[in-house]
Amino acid sequence: MSTDVESGVIGSDYLMNLRQGLLVTVCVASSSCAAVLGLDDFKEGGAGGATSSSSVASTGGSIASSTTTTTTSSSSTTGAGGGCPSGQMDCDGSCVTLATDPLNCGKCNKACDPLHPGASACVGSICQVCAAGMADCDGLGINACESDLSSDKKNCGVCGHVCAGSCGSGHCEPAVLAATQPFVNSMILQGGQLYLGTNKGTLVAVAVDGSGVKDIASGQGVFTYLALDAKYGYWFISVGANLGIARGLLSGGNVVDNVVTLPAGTFESGLAVDVNGVYVTDSMANKVVEYNFVTTALQDIAVSQPFASTPIVVGTDLVWSNFTPGAIMKKALPVGGPAVLCGNSGANQMIASSKELFFNGIGGLSTVPINGANSNTCPTVLSNSASATSLATDGVTLYWTDNVDGTIKSIPVGGGMVTTVGSTGGTAIGLAVDDKYLYWQFKQNLDIMKLEKNP
């Protein structure tokens, strides 16, 4: 069929020539687009170097003016020597479908919205701008703006942002990692496993990839504290009238043995472990005790430590907190005496990256470098939040649970603005973090939850 320009009828073997700036207010393919933008001249050819002609832009197959018509034509041979299938064009060495490709919509290198990919789609060689909150995330163009960024868990907030749970108002919501568990007293993330010491005397490992829950130990009494090395988990047990230390293989199977019985009257206030031994803070005897793996003996490694508690191993240092007067202490391992890391400080909980120690105490959320500080310059207060409960860090950001408003908050480890990461749904127990997710226990139903760090 030929092109009858005067009558406004366009032949089926010709394509419309759309001019830049033409705005068609009817979205021809999807109710999720706000407008259709006209393009400047485009040329398309089939395989074998076919030539196409084009004519003046039109809507509904008719010419814009019925009395005065100007015809502009152009021709082009399909690129790559006619190497593209029929209906496609060679654009810089790639065969593309000009009718649906949002990066080559109607002509080569004609991106619908190069500054905001996904904000528009290409339908019938015409760019369609997505309505607010919608996007062309699959890049197919022909199905227009198919993704609702406010609720699509595969494209939550922006294209490609996948949620483990649901998506609400453009933000990921918590997902259940492991359904109802006993009340968790100790939570440690290591090697892709979330180790949970519970008030039912059980130690379980929950795989963070969702592949299952593994039993490590049972019948151990209440887990008040937990420490891990590469092979074992360590915890306190009752040995008659005294206190002891037990350990179980992290590989599972309820393989448990008693490591040592502690002196009568020991009041445990923390537990830590490294390759040299196990460390116990005794807040009644005001000392730090080591069980040495080589000598298999107990020895006091720091005395006169008022209400010593919360020991952790950071690199080759053992760090703990003293109260009255408050101070953060450290001791080089395996030898060396105790020294003040940071005076005028007391910690309710301490965690660490490879370089920094973080703790919550009287001054709020604070930090001090592991390599040393002095009482005149430390600690550095990151946030004066008094409602921080459990802490976690990935070395870049410090996270904490706020059980007053039921949220997880964060701040850069170097200081800055406090950000609300997301909701915990209520009271959170414990907190752990890896390269992608945050983990905690939801107190109301005791599920283990997970949420993207960047929801």
N, C-alpha and C positions, 0 to 999 in steps of 0.2 A: 504494500500500500504506500502511496506517495504522501507527502506532507502538503495539506491544503492550508496555507498560511492565512489566506483571506477569510476562510470560513471558520478558522480557529480549530480545525480538527487536526490532531497530530497522529501520524501513522504509527502503528504498533511496532514497526521495526526501527523507530527512532527514539532517542532519549531526550528528555526535557533539558534545556539549558537554563540552570538556575543562577540568578544574579545575587552577588553578595549584598546583604542588607534586606532582602525580601523577608518579611515576617508573616508566617501563616499561623493564625491563632488557634486553629483546630489541630489537635494532636492525632495523627492518622492511625497510630498503632497502639497507643497505650494511654490509659487514663492517668498514669503516673507521671506524664510529662507535662511541663507547663507551657511550652511553646515549640514551634518548629522553625528553625532558622534556615533561610535560603543560603545557598552557596554560590560562589562564582563559577565560571565555566568549568565543566568537567568533560572528559573524553574517555570513552570506554570502547574496547574492541574485543572481539572473540579470538579464539585460537586461529593461527594461520595468518596473522597480520591483517585481519579484517578492518575496514575503516568505518567509523560511525560519524554521523552528522548530528548537530544539535541545533535547537531553535529556542526562541525566547521563552523565559520562565512563565509558567502557567499554573493555575490551580484547577483541579477538577477536569483537566484535559482541554481547557479552553484558553484562548489568548486573553491577556489582561484587558486589551482594548479591542473593540470590534470594528473600529473605524480606521485607526491609524496603527500600523504594525511595522516594526523594524525587525528584520531577520539578521541574526548574527550566526555565522556557521564556522566551524573549524573541523579539522580532521586530524587523526593520528593513527599511526599503525601500532598495534599491540607490541610491547617490548619483548626482549629476549627472543627475537626472531619468531614470535608466535608460539612460544613455549608454554604459555599458560592455558589452562582449560577454558572452555567456552564460558563466558560470563565473568571472567577474572581479568585483572590487569597486572602487568609486571611493574611493580613500584620498587625501584632501587634493588632489583634482583629478587624480590619476593612476589609471589602471586597472591593477590588479595582480591576480595569481593567488594567492590566499591559501593555496592548497594547496602552493605551491613557493617563494614569495618569502621569503627569510630575513629581510628587513626588515619584512615584514608577514605573519607566519606564523600563519594561522588567524584573525587579526583585524588591522585597520589599526594601523600603528605598533607592532606587536608584533615587535620584533627578537629573533632567537634569542639573540644574544650581542652587544649593542651595544658592549661594551668591547673585544671582540676579533673584529672582522669577519673572516669566513672561517674562524673556529674552529668553526662549526656550520653545519648545513644544515637546510632545511625540506622535509620529505617527507610528503605526505598531511596537510598542515596541522599537522604535529607537528615540533617542533625536535629535531634530532639533534646531539649534541655529538661533534665529531670526535675520533678517537683521537689519541694523541700523535704528532706528526709529519705528520698529515693535515690537509687544509683544503679548504673549498669555494671554490676560487679562481675558478671560472667564474660563480659566483653563480646558477647555474640551480636549485640546491636539490634538484631531483628526482633528480639523480644523486649526491646526498649529498656525501661528503667524498672527492672524486675525485683530489685532488692530493697526491702524496707529496713533502713539502717537502724531504726528504733527497736526492732524486734527480731531481726534475722541473726541467729546465733552463729552463723558462718560469716557474717558481715556485720558485726555489731559496732555501730558508730562510724566505722569506715570499712571500705571493701577489704576483705582478706583477714579481718580481725575475728578469729574464731574463739568462741566461748566454750568452756567445759560444761557450764550450766546454761541457763536461759539468758536471753538478752532483754533488758528492760530499759526503755528510754535511752537507748544507745549505749548502755553500759552493761558489761557482763555481771551476772549475779552468781552467788555462791552455788557450787555443785556438791553433791554428796560423794565423797571418796569412799567411805566405808560406813555402812549403816550401823546402828546402835552398838556402841562399845561400852565396857564398864567405865566409870569415872576415871579420867586420866590425871594422875599426879605428876608424871614426868613425861616429857615429849622431846625426842631428839631425832633430827633428820640426818641420815648418813647413807651414802651409797645408793640412793634411790629408794630407800626404805624409811618409813616413819615409825620409829620405835616408841611404843607406848607402855609405860609402867602404870598399872591401875590400882585402885583401892580394893580390888578383888584378888590381889596377889598374883596377877597375871602380867606377863610381858609378851607383847605381840608386835609383829612387824607388818605394817601396812604398805604395800607397794604403791608408790605415788603414781605409777602409770595405770592404776586401777586393776591390776592383774590378780589381786587377792590379798588375804590376810594369813599370816603364818604365826603359829604358836611357838614362842621361845621358851617360856617357863610358866608354871602354874603352881598354886599352893605355897606362895612365898610370903604371905602376909601383905600388908599395905606397902606399896612402893612410895616411900617418902622422897628418895633421891635415886638417880640413875646416871651412870657414866659408861661410856663405850670406848673400847679400842678397836683395832681392826678385826679382832676375832671374837671377843667376849663382851657381854653386858655385865655390869657390876651393880650391886644394890645391897642394902642393909637387910639383915634378917635377925630374928630372935634365936638365940642359942641358950636355952634354959632361961636363966634370969638375966643373962648378959646380951650384948649386941654383937653381931658378927657381920662379916662381908661374904656374900655369895656371888657366884658368877655363872653365867649360862652361855652356851655357844650361840652366836648370832645366826648360825645356819639352821637352828631350830631343833626340834625333837625333844625338848624338855630335858636336855643334858645339863644338869646343874651340880656344882660342887661347892662346898664351903671353903673359903679361902683362909680366913683367920677369925678368931674370936677376939673381940676388943676388950680392954680392961673394964672391970665393973665400974658402973657410974658414968660411962661415956655417954655424952649427950650429943648425938650427931646433928650437925647443922650444914652439912654439905659433903659432896663426894666428887672426886676427880681422879683421872687415871692417865698415865703415859707409859712409855716403854720401860721405865724404871720401876714403877710401882703404883700403888693406889694411895690416895691422899684423903684424909678425913679431917674436917675441922670440928673441934670439940668446944662448943660455946660455953660449957660449964667449967671445964678445966682451963679455958683460955689458951688453947694451943692447937698446933697443926701436927698431925701424926702421919707417918708414912709406913705402909707395908711394902717392904722392898722385895721385888721378885727374885733377886739373886740370893740374898741372905735369908729370905723367908722369915724375916723378923720385923717386929714393930719398933719404931724409933720416933722420938719427938724431934721434929725438924724446925719448929718455931714455938717458943714459949712466951708467956707474958703478952698474949695477943687478946685483948679484951673482947669477949663475945665474938671470936673469930667465926666467920661463916662464908657461904657461897664461893667455895674455891673453884677455879677453872684453870686449865693448862692452856697457855698461849705460846706456841712455839716451844722454846726451851725455858719458859718461866712459869712458875706457879703463882697465881694471883688470888688474893682473897680480901675480904672486907672485915675491918674491925669497927666496933662501935664504942662510944664513951672513952676517949674522944674518937670521933670518926676518922678513919683513914683507909685508903686502898693500899694494900701491901703487896710486895712481890718478892720472890726468891728464885734465884737462878737454879736450874736443875742440871745434873743431880746434886751438885754441891753449891754452897754459898749461903750466906746468912740473909735473914729478912731485912728488907729496906722499904722505906716509905715511897710508894709510887705517886701518891697524891694525898696530901693532908686535907683536913677540913671536909672530908667526904665520908658518907656512909652509904652502902648500897643494899637495896632490897633484892635486886637481881642484877647479875652481870653477864654480858655476852661480849664476844670479841671478834674482830676481823684479824687479819694477819698483822695489822699495824696499830689498830685502835681498840681501846676498851670502852664499852658503853654500859651505863648503869642508870638505874632510877633510884632516887633518894630524896633527901630533904630539898635539894635545889632544883629538882625536876629531872629531866633527861639530860645526862651529861656525858662527856667523852674526855679521854686522856690518852696520849700516845703511849704505847707499850714500852718504847725505848727510854722513857724517863720524863719526869717533870718535877716541879717543886711546888711547895704549898702556896707560893705567892702567885703562881700563874695557872693553877688548875683547881677544879676542873673547868672545862669549857662547857657552859650550859647551852644545849641545843634547843631545848624547849622547857618552859616552866610548867608544863602540864603536870598536874598532880593526880590525874586519873589514869595514867599509864599503868597497865597491869602486866602483860607479858611482852617481851622484846624479841626481835629477830633482826638480823642484818645480812645483806648479801655483799657487804664491803663497799657498796656505793650508796645505799640508802638504809636508813634506820626505820624499822616498822614497829608499831606497838598496837595493842588492843586497848580500846577505851570502852570499858564496860558501863560507863555512865550514859553514853549516847549510843552504844552498840555499834561501834565502827572500828575500822582499822585505819590508822593514820600513819603518815610517813614524813620524813625530812631527810634531805641530803646529809651524808655523814660530815660534810664540811660546814654544815649550817645552811639556813635558808628558810623558805616558806614551808609551813606545815600544810600537808595535803591530806584530804580524806580519800583513802583508796576505795573504800566500799563499806557496805554494811555486813556485820556478822550475824544479823538476825536477832541478836539479843546478847546474852552473856557468853563470852568466849573463854575457853580454858586452853591455856598454852598457845604457842605461836611458833611456826617454823617457816622457812623460806628457802626456795632454790632459785634456779635461773629463770623460772617462769611463774611459779605459783606461790601463794601463801596458804598455810594449813593451820587448822585449829579444831578444837572440839566445841560443838554447839551444846551448851549446858541443858537446854530445854528438852532435847530428845537424845543427847549424847552421840549424835552422828559426828563423824570426822568429815570436815568440810575443806574445800579448796576454792581459791579464787585467783584469777589472773592478777599479777602485780600491776599490770597496766590494763585495767578493766574498761 
